[in-house]
Amino acid sequence: MAKRPLVHCRICKQAIDRDAQNDWIMPQEKWYYHQACYDDFARKKRQKDKEIEDLALERLKKETRIR
């Protein structure tokens, strides 16, 4: 079987040997991540999305009280 070429994690930029390592994921085509890097990235994104949602709700509540 032919060896697959090395790819790099989009977050930490370290090489991933897809034949030897089992701790990588590909959520989209040709987007490779270490599992730990992706989990950390996704957690931070969810926190940021939640903060933006909370700020938007506060602003809507404030605007509706002013009118």
C-alpha positions in Angstrom: 0.0 0.0 0.0 1.3 3.4 -0.9 2.2 5.8 1.9 0.1 8.9 2.1 1.9 12.3 2.2 2.4 14.2 5.4 -0.1 17.0 6.1 0.0 19.8 8.6 -2.4 20.7 11.4 -4.1 24.0 10.6 -3.8 25.2 14.2 -0.4 24.2 15.5 1.3 23.7 12.0 2.9 20.4 13.1 3.2 17.6 10.6 0.7 14.8 10.8 1.6 11.3 9.5 -1.8 10.0 8.6 -0.6 6.4 8.3 1.1 6.3 11.8 -1.0 8.7 13.9 -4.6 8.0 14.9 -5.2 11.3 16.8 -6.1 13.5 13.8 -9.5 14.4 12.2 -10.6 15.9 8.9 -13.9 17.8 9.5 -13.8 19.2 6.0 -12.0 18.0 2.9 -8.3 18.7 3.1 -8.6 20.4 6.5 -6.5 18.3 8.9 -6.3 18.9 12.7 -4.9 17.0 15.7 -7.8 15.9 17.8 -6.7 17.9 20.8 -6.1 21.1 18.7 -9.5 20.9 17.1 -11.3 20.2 20.4 -9.6 23.3 22.0 -10.4 25.4 18.9 -14.1 24.3 18.9 -14.5 25.0 22.6 -13.1 28.5 22.3 -15.3 29.2 19.3 -18.4 28.0 21.2 -17.5 30.3 24.1 -17.0 33.3 21.7 -20.3 32.6 20.0 -22.1 32.4 23.4 -20.5 35.8 24.4 -21.7 37.4 21.2 -25.2 36.0 21.6 -25.3 37.3 25.2 -24.2 40.8 24.1 -26.7 40.9 21.3 -29.5 39.9 23.7 -28.5 42.6 26.2 -28.5 45.2 23.5 -31.9 44.2 22.2 -33.3 44.3 25.7 -31.8 47.8 26.3 -33.1 49.1 22.9 -36.6 47.8 23.6 -36.7 49.5 27.0 -35.6 52.8 25.6 -38.5 53.1 23.1 
